[in-house]
Amino acid sequence: MELEYYQKTAAATIQDNPTTEEMNEVIPFLGIVREAGSVLTELKKKIRDGKFYYGFNERITDELGDVQ
C-alpha cells in the first residue's frame, strides 16, 4: 500500500465531533464516574470472593488514586 493512498483513505475516516462548552464541562465528570465505577468493581470482587481475593489492598489503593 502506498503511503499517499493510506493517508487519503485514513483522512476520510476522521470524525467531526464538535464539542460545546457544556460538553467540555461534563466530560471530566464522566471520567470521575468511570473511575468510581472501578472502585466499586474492586469492592464487589472483595465481597464476592472474600479472603480469596488476593491483592485487594493494592488494587483499591490504585483505583482510589485514580479517582482523586
GULO-54779 format. One record per residue: residue number from 1; residue in one letter; x, y, z of N, C-alpha, C in turn. Coordinates in Angstrom, 2 decimals, padded with zeros to 5 digits. Layout:
REM residues N
<r><nr>NUM</nr><rest>A</rest><n_c1>X</n_c1><n_c2>Y</n_c2><n_c3>Z</n_c3><ca_c1>X</ca_c1><ca_c2>Y</ca_c2><ca_c3>Z</ca_c3><c_c1>X</c_c1><c_c2>Y</c_c2><c_c3>Z</c_c3></r>
...
***
This chain:
REM residues 68
<r><nr>1</nr><rest>M</rest><n_c1>000.85</n_c1><n_c2>-001.16</n_c2><n_c3>000.00</n_c3><ca_c1>000.00</ca_c1><ca_c2>000.00</ca_c2><ca_c3>000.00</ca_c3><c_c1>000.90</c_c1><c_c2>001.24</c_c2><c_c3>000.00</c_c3></r>
<r><nr>2</nr><rest>E</rest><n_c1>000.58</n_c1><n_c2>002.16</n_c2><n_c3>-000.83</n_c3><ca_c1>001.33</ca_c1><ca_c2>003.40</ca_c2><ca_c3>-000.92</ca_c3><c_c1>000.93</c_c1><c_c2>004.35</c_c2><c_c3>000.20</c_c3></r>
<r><nr>3</nr><rest>L</rest><n_c1>001.90</n_c1><n_c2>005.07</n_c2><n_c3>000.73</n_c3><ca_c1>001.66</ca_c1><ca_c2>005.97</ca_c2><ca_c3>001.85</ca_c3><c_c1>000.61</c_c1><c_c2>007.03</c_c2><c_c3>001.51</c_c3></r>
<r><nr>4</nr><rest>E</rest><n_c1>000.70</n_c1><n_c2>007.61</n_c2><n_c3>000.34</n_c3><ca_c1>-000.25</ca_c1><ca_c2>008.67</ca_c2><ca_c3>-000.04</ca_c3><c_c1>-001.68</c_c1><c_c2>008.14</c_c2><c_c3>-000.07</c_c3></r>
<r><nr>5</nr><rest>Y</rest><n_c1>-001.85</n_c1><n_c2>006.94</n_c2><n_c3>-000.63</n_c3><ca_c1>-003.17</ca_c1><ca_c2>006.31</ca_c2><ca_c3>-000.67</ca_c3><c_c1>-003.69</c_c1><c_c2>006.08</c_c2><c_c3>000.75</c_c3></r>
<r><nr>6</nr><rest>Y</rest><n_c1>-002.83</n_c1><n_c2>005.56</n_c2><n_c3>001.61</n_c3><ca_c1>-003.21</ca_c1><ca_c2>005.31</ca_c2><ca_c3>003.01</ca_c3><c_c1>-003.63</c_c1><c_c2>006.60</c_c2><c_c3>003.70</c_c3></r>
<r><nr>7</nr><rest>Q</rest><n_c1>-002.87</n_c1><n_c2>007.66</n_c2><n_c3>003.52</n_c3><ca_c1>-003.18</ca_c1><ca_c2>008.93</ca_c2><ca_c3>004.16</ca_c3><c_c1>-004.53</c_c1><c_c2>009.47</c_c2><c_c3>003.71</c_c3></r>
<r><nr>8</nr><rest>K</rest><n_c1>-004.81</n_c1><n_c2>009.38</n_c2><n_c3>002.43</n_c3><ca_c1>-006.10</ca_c1><ca_c2>009.86</ca_c2><ca_c3>001.91</ca_c3><c_c1>-007.24</c_c1><c_c2>009.01</c_c2><c_c3>002.44</c_c3></r>
<r><nr>9</nr><rest>T</rest><n_c1>-007.04</n_c1><n_c2>007.70</n_c2><n_c3>002.47</n_c3><ca_c1>-008.08</ca_c1><ca_c2>006.80</ca_c2><ca_c3>002.96</ca_c3><c_c1>-008.32</c_c1><c_c2>007.03</c_c2><c_c3>004.46</c_c3></r>
<r><nr>10</nr><rest>A</rest><n_c1>-007.25</n_c1><n_c2>007.18</n_c2><n_c3>005.22</n_c3><ca_c1>-007.38</ca_c1><ca_c2>007.41</ca_c2><ca_c3>006.66</ca_c3><c_c1>-008.05</c_c1><c_c2>008.75</c_c2><c_c3>006.93</c_c3></r>
<r><nr>11</nr><rest>A</rest><n_c1>-007.72</n_c1><n_c2>009.77</n_c2><n_c3>006.16</n_c3><ca_c1>-008.31</ca_c1><ca_c2>011.09</ca_c2><ca_c3>006.36</ca_c3><c_c1>-009.82</c_c1><c_c2>011.06</c_c2><c_c3>006.15</c_c3></r>
<r><nr>12</nr><rest>A</rest><n_c1>-010.29</n_c1><n_c2>010.17</n_c2><n_c3>005.31</n_c3><ca_c1>-011.72</ca_c1><ca_c2>010.07</ca_c2><ca_c3>005.05</ca_c3><c_c1>-012.49</c_c1><c_c2>009.52</c_c2><c_c3>006.26</c_c3></r>
<r><nr>13</nr><rest>T</rest><n_c1>-011.79</n_c1><n_c2>008.92</n_c2><n_c3>007.21</n_c3><ca_c1>-012.46</ca_c1><ca_c2>008.35</ca_c2><ca_c3>008.38</ca_c3><c_c1>-012.48</c_c1><c_c2>009.29</c_c2><c_c3>009.58</c_c3></r>
<r><nr>14</nr><rest>I</rest><n_c1>-011.91</n_c1><n_c2>010.47</n_c2><n_c3>009.43</n_c3><ca_c1>-011.88</ca_c1><ca_c2>011.42</ca_c2><ca_c3>010.54</ca_c3><c_c1>-013.32</c_c1><c_c2>011.82</c_c2><c_c3>010.90</c_c3></r>
<r><nr>15</nr><rest>Q</rest><n_c1>-013.63</n_c1><n_c2>011.72</n_c2><n_c3>012.17</n_c3><ca_c1>-014.97</ca_c1><ca_c2>012.08</ca_c2><ca_c3>012.63</ca_c3><c_c1>-014.96</c_c1><c_c2>013.52</c_c2><c_c3>013.13</c_c3></r>
<r><nr>16</nr><rest>D</rest><n_c1>-015.95</n_c1><n_c2>014.25</n_c2><n_c3>012.71</n_c3><ca_c1>-016.09</ca_c1><ca_c2>015.63</ca_c2><ca_c3>013.15</ca_c3><c_c1>-017.06</c_c1><c_c2>015.65</c_c2><c_c3>014.32</c_c3></r>
<r><nr>17</nr><rest>N</rest><n_c1>-016.51</n_c1><n_c2>015.74</n_c2><n_c3>015.51</n_c3><ca_c1>-017.33</ca_c1><ca_c2>015.77</ca_c2><ca_c3>016.72</ca_c3><c_c1>-017.11</c_c1><c_c2>017.10</c_c2><c_c3>017.43</c_c3></r>
<r><nr>18</nr><rest>P</rest><n_c1>-017.81</n_c1><n_c2>018.11</n_c2><n_c3>016.99</n_c3><ca_c1>-017.62</ca_c1><ca_c2>019.40</ca_c2><ca_c3>017.66</ca_c3><c_c1>-018.10</c_c1><c_c2>019.32</c_c2><c_c3>019.10</c_c3></r>
<r><nr>19</nr><rest>T</rest><n_c1>-017.33</n_c1><n_c2>019.93</n_c2><n_c3>019.98</n_c3><ca_c1>-017.73</ca_c1><ca_c2>019.95</ca_c2><ca_c3>021.38</ca_c3><c_c1>-018.25</c_c1><c_c2>021.34</c_c2><c_c3>021.72</c_c3></r>
<r><nr>20</nr><rest>T</rest><n_c1>-019.18</n_c1><n_c2>021.34</n_c2><n_c3>022.62</n_c3><ca_c1>-019.71</ca_c1><ca_c2>022.60</ca_c2><ca_c3>023.10</ca_c3><c_c1>-019.10</c_c1><c_c2>022.89</c_c2><c_c3>024.46</c_c3></r>
<r><nr>21</nr><rest>E</rest><n_c1>-019.26</n_c1><n_c2>024.08</n_c2><n_c3>024.94</n_c3><ca_c1>-018.75</ca_c1><ca_c2>024.43</ca_c2><ca_c3>026.27</ca_c3><c_c1>-019.39</c_c1><c_c2>023.54</c_c2><c_c3>027.33</c_c3></r>
<r><nr>22</nr><rest>E</rest><n_c1>-020.67</n_c1><n_c2>023.24</n_c2><n_c3>027.13</n_c3><ca_c1>-021.38</ca_c1><ca_c2>022.38</ca_c2><ca_c3>028.09</ca_c3><c_c1>-020.76</c_c1><c_c2>020.99</c_c2><c_c3>028.11</c_c3></r>
<r><nr>23</nr><rest>M</rest><n_c1>-020.45</n_c1><n_c2>020.45</n_c2><n_c3>026.96</n_c3><ca_c1>-019.82</ca_c1><ca_c2>019.12</ca_c2><ca_c3>026.90</ca_c3><c_c1>-018.45</c_c1><c_c2>019.15</c_c2><c_c3>027.55</c_c3></r>
<r><nr>24</nr><rest>N</rest><n_c1>-017.70</n_c1><n_c2>020.21</n_c2><n_c3>027.35</n_c3><ca_c1>-016.38</ca_c1><ca_c2>020.32</ca_c2><ca_c3>027.96</ca_c3><c_c1>-016.46</c_c1><c_c2>020.32</c_c2><c_c3>029.48</c_c3></r>
<r><nr>25</nr><rest>E</rest><n_c1>-017.57</n_c1><n_c2>020.79</n_c2><n_c3>030.02</n_c3><ca_c1>-017.76</ca_c1><ca_c2>020.78</ca_c2><ca_c3>031.46</ca_c3><c_c1>-018.19</c_c1><c_c2>019.41</c_c2><c_c3>031.97</c_c3></r>
<r><nr>26</nr><rest>V</rest><n_c1>-018.88</n_c1><n_c2>018.65</n_c2><n_c3>031.16</n_c3><ca_c1>-019.41</ca_c1><ca_c2>017.34</ca_c2><ca_c3>031.57</ca_c3><c_c1>-018.37</c_c1><c_c2>016.23</c_c2><c_c3>031.44</c_c3></r>
<r><nr>27</nr><rest>I</rest><n_c1>-017.54</n_c1><n_c2>016.28</n_c2><n_c3>030.45</n_c3><ca_c1>-016.60</ca_c1><ca_c2>015.18</ca_c2><ca_c3>030.16</ca_c3><c_c1>-015.72</c_c1><c_c2>014.82</c_c2><c_c3>031.35</c_c3></r>
<r><nr>28</nr><rest>P</rest><n_c1>-015.13</n_c1><n_c2>015.76</n_c2><n_c3>032.08</n_c3><ca_c1>-014.32</ca_c1><ca_c2>015.37</ca_c2><ca_c3>033.25</ca_c3><c_c1>-015.13</c_c1><c_c2>014.61</c_c2><c_c3>034.31</c_c3></r>
<r><nr>29</nr><rest>F</rest><n_c1>-016.39</n_c1><n_c2>014.99</n_c2><n_c3>034.50</n_c3><ca_c1>-017.22</ca_c1><ca_c2>014.30</ca_c2><ca_c3>035.47</ca_c3><c_c1>-017.51</c_c1><c_c2>012.87</c_c2><c_c3>035.04</c_c3></r>
<r><nr>30</nr><rest>L</rest><n_c1>-017.66</n_c1><n_c2>012.66</n_c2><n_c3>033.75</n_c3><ca_c1>-017.87</ca_c1><ca_c2>011.30</ca_c2><ca_c3>033.24</ca_c3><c_c1>-016.65</c_c1><c_c2>010.44</c_c2><c_c3>033.53</c_c3></r>
<r><nr>31</nr><rest>G</rest><n_c1>-015.47</n_c1><n_c2>011.03</n_c2><n_c3>033.43</n_c3><ca_c1>-014.25</ca_c1><ca_c2>010.30</ca_c2><ca_c3>033.76</ca_c3><c_c1>-014.20</c_c1><c_c2>009.93</c_c2><c_c3>035.23</c_c3></r>
<r><nr>32</nr><rest>I</rest><n_c1>-014.62</n_c1><n_c2>010.84</n_c2><n_c3>036.11</n_c3><ca_c1>-014.64</ca_c1><ca_c2>010.56</ca_c2><ca_c3>037.54</ca_c3><c_c1>-015.63</c_c1><c_c2>009.43</c_c2><c_c3>037.85</c_c3></r>
<r><nr>33</nr><rest>V</rest><n_c1>-016.79</n_c1><n_c2>009.47</n_c2><n_c3>037.21</n_c3><ca_c1>-017.79</ca_c1><ca_c2>008.42</ca_c2><ca_c3>037.43</ca_c3><c_c1>-017.25</c_c1><c_c2>007.07</c_c2><c_c3>036.98</c_c3></r>
<r><nr>34</nr><rest>R</rest><n_c1>-016.53</n_c1><n_c2>007.05</n_c2><n_c3>035.88</n_c3><ca_c1>-015.94</ca_c1><ca_c2>005.81</ca_c2><ca_c3>035.39</ca_c3><c_c1>-014.93</c_c1><c_c2>005.28</c_c2><c_c3>036.40</c_c3></r>
<r><nr>35</nr><rest>E</rest><n_c1>-014.10</n_c1><n_c2>006.14</n_c2><n_c3>036.96</n_c3><ca_c1>-013.11</ca_c1><ca_c2>005.71</ca_c2><ca_c3>037.95</ca_c3><c_c1>-013.79</c_c1><c_c2>005.23</c_c2><c_c3>039.23</c_c3></r>
<r><nr>36</nr><rest>A</rest><n_c1>-014.85</n_c1><n_c2>005.91</n_c2><n_c3>039.63</n_c3><ca_c1>-015.60</ca_c1><ca_c2>005.47</ca_c2><ca_c3>040.82</ca_c3><c_c1>-016.19</c_c1><c_c2>004.09</c_c2><c_c3>040.57</c_c3></r>
<r><nr>37</nr><rest>G</rest><n_c1>-016.61</n_c1><n_c2>003.83</n_c2><n_c3>039.36</n_c3><ca_c1>-017.11</ca_c1><ca_c2>002.50</ca_c2><ca_c3>038.99</ca_c3><c_c1>-016.03</c_c1><c_c2>001.44</c_c2><c_c3>039.15</c_c3></r>
<r><nr>38</nr><rest>S</rest><n_c1>-014.79</n_c1><n_c2>001.79</n_c2><n_c3>038.85</n_c3><ca_c1>-013.68</ca_c1><ca_c2>000.85</ca_c2><ca_c3>039.02</ca_c3><c_c1>-013.47</c_c1><c_c2>000.53</c_c2><c_c3>040.50</c_c3></r>
<r><nr>39</nr><rest>V</rest><n_c1>-013.62</n_c1><n_c2>001.53</n_c2><n_c3>041.35</n_c3><ca_c1>-013.52</ca_c1><ca_c2>001.30</ca_c2><ca_c3>042.80</ca_c3><c_c1>-014.61</c_c1><c_c2>000.34</c_c2><c_c3>043.24</c_c3></r>
<r><nr>40</nr><rest>L</rest><n_c1>-015.83</n_c1><n_c2>000.56</n_c2><n_c3>042.78</n_c3><ca_c1>-016.94</ca_c1><ca_c2>-000.31</ca_c2><ca_c3>043.16</ca_c3><c_c1>-016.75</c_c1><c_c2>-001.73</c_c2><c_c3>042.63</c_c3></r>
<r><nr>41</nr><rest>T</rest><n_c1>-016.14</n_c1><n_c2>-001.87</n_c2><n_c3>041.47</n_c3><ca_c1>-015.86</ca_c1><ca_c2>-003.20</ca_c2><ca_c3>040.93</ca_c3><c_c1>-014.90</c_c1><c_c2>-003.95</c_c2><c_c3>041.84</c_c3></r>
<r><nr>42</nr><rest>E</rest><n_c1>-013.87</n_c1><n_c2>-003.28</n_c2><n_c3>042.32</n_c3><ca_c1>-012.92</ca_c1><ca_c2>-003.93</ca_c2><ca_c3>043.23</ca_c3><c_c1>-013.62</c_c1><c_c2>-004.32</c_c2><c_c3>044.53</c_c3></r>
<r><nr>43</nr><rest>L</rest><n_c1>-014.48</n_c1><n_c2>-003.45</n_c2><n_c3>045.05</n_c3><ca_c1>-015.22</ca_c1><ca_c2>-003.76</ca_c2><ca_c3>046.26</ca_c3><c_c1>-016.15</c_c1><c_c2>-004.95</c_c2><c_c3>046.04</c_c3></r>
<r><nr>44</nr><rest>K</rest><n_c1>-016.81</n_c1><n_c2>-004.99</n_c2><n_c3>044.91</n_c3><ca_c1>-017.69</ca_c1><ca_c2>-006.12</ca_c2><ca_c3>044.58</ca_c3><c_c1>-016.91</c_c1><c_c2>-007.43</c_c2><c_c3>044.58</c_c3></r>
<r><nr>45</nr><rest>K</rest><n_c1>-015.71</n_c1><n_c2>-007.42</n_c2><n_c3>043.98</n_c3><ca_c1>-014.89</ca_c1><ca_c2>-008.63</ca_c2><ca_c3>043.95</ca_c3><c_c1>-014.49</c_c1><c_c2>-009.07</c_c2><c_c3>045.35</c_c3></r>
<r><nr>46</nr><rest>K</rest><n_c1>-014.17</n_c1><n_c2>-008.10</n_c2><n_c3>046.21</n_c3><ca_c1>-013.80</ca_c1><ca_c2>-008.40</ca_c2><ca_c3>047.59</ca_c3><c_c1>-014.97</c_c1><c_c2>-009.02</c_c2><c_c3>048.34</c_c3></r>
<r><nr>47</nr><rest>I</rest><n_c1>-016.16</n_c1><n_c2>-008.48</n_c2><n_c3>048.16</n_c3><ca_c1>-017.35</ca_c1><ca_c2>-009.03</ca_c2><ca_c3>048.82</ca_c3><c_c1>-017.65</c_c1><c_c2>-010.42</c_c2><c_c3>048.28</c_c3></r>
<r><nr>48</nr><rest>R</rest><n_c1>-017.56</n_c1><n_c2>-010.58</n_c2><n_c3>046.98</n_c3><ca_c1>-017.88</ca_c1><ca_c2>-011.85</ca_c2><ca_c3>046.35</ca_c3><c_c1>-016.88</c_c1><c_c2>-012.95</c_c2><c_c3>046.71</c_c3></r>
<r><nr>49</nr><rest>D</rest><n_c1>-015.57</n_c1><n_c2>-012.62</n_c2><n_c3>046.65</n_c3><ca_c1>-014.53</ca_c1><ca_c2>-013.63</ca_c2><ca_c3>046.80</ca_c3><c_c1>-013.96</c_c1><c_c2>-013.72</c_c2><c_c3>048.21</c_c3></r>
<r><nr>50</nr><rest>G</rest><n_c1>-014.22</n_c1><n_c2>-012.71</n_c2><n_c3>049.03</n_c3><ca_c1>-013.75</ca_c1><ca_c2>-012.73</ca_c2><ca_c3>050.40</ca_c3><c_c1>-012.24</c_c1><c_c2>-012.85</c_c2><c_c3>050.51</c_c3></r>
<r><nr>51</nr><rest>K</rest><n_c1>-011.79</n_c1><n_c2>-013.73</n_c2><n_c3>051.40</n_c3><ca_c1>-010.35</ca_c1><ca_c2>-013.86</ca_c2><ca_c3>051.66</ca_c3><c_c1>-009.58</c_c1><c_c2>-014.42</c_c2><c_c3>050.46</c_c3></r>
<r><nr>52</nr><rest>F</rest><n_c1>-010.29</n_c1><n_c2>-014.92</n_c2><n_c3>049.48</n_c3><ca_c1>-009.63</ca_c1><ca_c2>-015.46</ca_c2><ca_c3>048.29</ca_c3><c_c1>-009.35</c_c1><c_c2>-014.41</c_c2><c_c3>047.22</c_c3></r>
<r><nr>53</nr><rest>Y</rest><n_c1>-009.73</n_c1><n_c2>-013.19</n_c2><n_c3>047.50</n_c3><ca_c1>-009.43</ca_c1><ca_c2>-012.09</ca_c2><ca_c3>046.57</ca_c3><c_c1>-008.11</c_c1><c_c2>-011.47</c_c2><c_c3>046.99</c_c3></r>
<r><nr>54</nr><rest>Y</rest><n_c1>-007.05</n_c1><n_c2>-011.97</n_c2><n_c3>046.41</n_c3><ca_c1>-005.71</ca_c1><ca_c2>-011.54</ca_c2><ca_c3>046.77</ca_c3><c_c1>-005.37</c_c1><c_c2>-010.22</c_c2><c_c3>046.09</c_c3></r>
<r><nr>55</nr><rest>G</rest><n_c1>-004.67</n_c1><n_c2>-009.35</n_c2><n_c3>046.79</n_c3><ca_c1>-004.23</ca_c1><ca_c2>-008.09</ca_c2><ca_c3>046.21</ca_c3><c_c1>-005.25</c_c1><c_c2>-006.97</c_c2><c_c3>046.30</c_c3></r>
<r><nr>56</nr><rest>F</rest><n_c1>-006.30</n_c1><n_c2>-007.17</n_c2><n_c3>047.09</n_c3><ca_c1>-007.35</ca_c1><ca_c2>-006.16</ca_c2><ca_c3>047.18</ca_c3><c_c1>-006.79</c_c1><c_c2>-004.81</c_c2><c_c3>047.62</c_c3></r>
<r><nr>57</nr><rest>N</rest><n_c1>-005.97</n_c1><n_c2>-004.80</n_c2><n_c3>048.66</n_c3><ca_c1>-005.47</ca_c1><ca_c2>-003.53</ca_c2><ca_c3>049.19</ca_c3><c_c1>-004.70</c_c1><c_c2>-002.74</c_c2><c_c3>048.15</c_c3></r>
<r><nr>58</nr><rest>E</rest><n_c1>-003.87</n_c1><n_c2>-003.41</n_c2><n_c3>047.38</n_c3><ca_c1>-003.10</ca_c1><ca_c2>-002.72</ca_c2><ca_c3>046.34</ca_c3><c_c1>-004.01</c_c1><c_c2>-002.21</c_c2><c_c3>045.23</c_c3></r>
<r><nr>59</nr><rest>R</rest><n_c1>-004.95</n_c1><n_c2>-003.04</n_c2><n_c3>044.82</n_c3><ca_c1>-005.84</ca_c1><ca_c2>-002.64</ca_c2><ca_c3>043.72</ca_c3><c_c1>-006.75</c_c1><c_c2>-001.48</c_c2><c_c3>044.12</c_c3></r>
<r><nr>60</nr><rest>I</rest><n_c1>-007.30</n_c1><n_c2>-001.57</n_c2><n_c3>045.33</n_c3><ca_c1>-008.21</ca_c1><ca_c2>-000.50</ca_c2><ca_c3>045.75</ca_c3><c_c1>-007.44</c_c1><c_c2>000.81</c_c2><c_c3>045.95</c_c3></r>
<r><nr>61</nr><rest>T</rest><n_c1>-006.19</n_c1><n_c2>000.70</n_c2><n_c3>046.42</n_c3><ca_c1>-005.35</ca_c1><ca_c2>001.89</ca_c2><ca_c3>046.57</ca_c3><c_c1>-005.11</c_c1><c_c2>002.54</c_c2><c_c3>045.21</c_c3></r>
<r><nr>62</nr><rest>D</rest><n_c1>-004.80</n_c1><n_c2>001.73</n_c2><n_c3>044.22</n_c3><ca_c1>-004.58</ca_c1><ca_c2>002.26</ca_c2><ca_c3>042.86</ca_c3><c_c1>-005.84</c_c1><c_c2>002.92</c_c2><c_c3>042.32</c_c3></r>
<r><nr>63</nr><rest>E</rest><n_c1>-006.97</n_c1><n_c2>002.25</n_c2><n_c3>042.50</n_c3><ca_c1>-008.22</ca_c1><ca_c2>002.79</ca_c2><ca_c3>041.96</ca_c3><c_c1>-008.62</c_c1><c_c2>004.08</c_c2><c_c3>042.68</c_c3></r>
<r><nr>64</nr><rest>L</rest><n_c1>-008.46</n_c1><n_c2>004.12</n_c2><n_c3>043.98</n_c3><ca_c1>-008.79</ca_c1><ca_c2>005.35</ca_c2><ca_c3>044.71</ca_c3><c_c1>-007.87</c_c1><c_c2>006.49</c_c2><c_c3>044.30</c_c3></r>
<r><nr>65</nr><rest>G</rest><n_c1>-006.63</n_c1><n_c2>006.18</n_c2><n_c3>044.00</n_c3><ca_c1>-005.70</ca_c1><ca_c2>007.20</ca_c2><ca_c3>043.50</ca_c3><c_c1>-006.16</c_c1><c_c2>007.76</c_c2><c_c3>042.17</c_c3></r>
<r><nr>66</nr><rest>D</rest><n_c1>-006.77</n_c1><n_c2>006.91</n_c2><n_c3>041.32</n_c3><ca_c1>-007.28</ca_c1><ca_c2>007.37</ca_c2><ca_c3>040.03</ca_c3><c_c1>-008.46</c_c1><c_c2>008.32</c_c2><c_c3>040.19</c_c3></r>
<r><nr>67</nr><rest>V</rest><n_c1>-009.26</n_c1><n_c2>008.12</n_c2><n_c3>041.23</n_c3><ca_c1>-010.45</ca_c1><ca_c2>008.95</ca_c2><ca_c3>041.45</ca_c3><c_c1>-010.06</c_c1><c_c2>010.36</c_c2><c_c3>041.86</c_c3></r>
<r><nr>68</nr><rest>Q</rest><n_c1>-008.94</n_c1><n_c2>010.49</n_c2><n_c3>042.58</n_c3><ca_c1>-008.52</ca_c1><ca_c2>011.81</ca_c2><ca_c3>043.05</ca_c3><c_c1>-008.31</c_c1><c_c2>012.67</c_c2><c_c3>041.90</c_c3></r>
***
